[in-house]
Amino acid sequence: MTKPPRTTTRQPAPEPQRALRPRAVSELLPDVGRASFRKFGFVQHSIVSRWAEIVGARYARVSIPESIRFPQGKREQGVLHLIVSGAHAPTMQHIAPEIVERVNRFFGYAAVAKLAIRHGQVKAPEKAAPPPSLKPLSEAMGESLRGIADPELKAVLEALAAGVAASDEKPKIGRID
């Protein structure tokens, strides 16, 4: 005896949704950093970048968050590991409840239950290099900017023109075949 042919048809797989639009860099960056921060124990990278806002400039100068370790399968009641420089560790240990409270307020839930403090070297944030000395604008350039009424736009254009005039290197233009 032979089996009758199937009457059901196979449904086609749904097409994956693709973004056929340009995306802002700010939209892409959280995805780029997320994997590396999770690898080192950070759920949100913003705790590193905004550490001075969370604990204050005074404590941010002497401490740096290293990682957050959560219990298996949970995203709360974790341990925040800090690197603290030199003799500041007893102070940080003394204010640990306040730091835990501030970090939990930052997250919006009880993400951290306690601190683990480790001695280490905390590097001071690097200051931005001063801009190169700018040459004064030529008279022709000053005349062309004189008609701009908006003072903010005029200042930006003057700074741009001075920066271009200060660079000794000529722009390189490739050959078009």
VENNORPE-V796221 format. One record per pair of residues at least 24 apart in sequence whose C-alpha atoms are under 10 Angstrom apart, sorted by the first residue. I is the first residue (numbers start at 1). J is the second residue. Records with the same first field share a line. If there is no record, write none. Layout:
I: J / J
This chain:
37: 67
38: 67 / 68
39: 67
40: 66 / 67 / 68 / 69
41: 66 / 67 / 68 / 69 / 70 / 80 / 81
42: 66 / 67 / 68 / 69 / 70 / 80
43: 67 / 68 / 69 / 70 / 75 / 111
44: 68 / 107
46: 106 / 107
47: 103 / 106 / 107
50: 106
51: 103
53: 102 / 106
54: 99 / 101 / 102 / 103 / 104 / 105 / 106
55: 98 / 99 / 100 / 101 / 102 / 103
56: 99 / 102
59: 84 / 88 / 91 / 92 / 99
60: 84 / 122 / 124 / 125
61: 85 / 122 / 123 / 124 / 125
62: 86 / 87 / 88 / 89 / 92 / 120 / 121 / 122 / 123 / 124
63: 88 / 89 / 92 / 117 / 118 / 119 / 120 / 121 / 122 / 123 / 124
64: 120 / 121 / 122 / 123
65: 117
66: 116 / 117 / 118
67: 116
68: 111 / 112 / 115 / 116
69: 111 / 112
70: 111 / 112 / 113
74: 111
75: 109 / 110 / 111 / 112
76: 104 / 109 / 110 / 111 / 112 / 113
77: 104 / 109 / 110 / 111 / 112 / 113 / 114
78: 110 / 111 / 112 / 113 / 114 / 115
79: 111 / 112 / 113 / 114 / 115 / 116
80: 111 / 112 / 113 / 114 / 115 / 116 / 117
81: 114 / 115 / 116 / 117 / 118
82: 115 / 116 / 117 / 118 / 119 / 120
83: 116 / 117 / 118 / 119 / 120 / 121 / 122
84: 117 / 118 / 119 / 120 / 121 / 122
85: 117 / 118 / 119 / 120 / 121 / 122 / 123
86: 118 / 119 / 120 / 121 / 122
87: 119
88: 119
89: 117 / 118 / 119 / 120
90: 117
92: 117
93: 117
131: 163
132: 163 / 166 / 167
133: 162 / 163 / 166
134: 159 / 161 / 162 / 163 / 164 / 165 / 166 / 167
135: 161 / 162 / 163 / 164 / 165 / 166 / 167
136: 161 / 162 / 163 / 165 / 166
137: 161 / 162 / 163 / 165 / 166
138: 162 / 165
141: 165
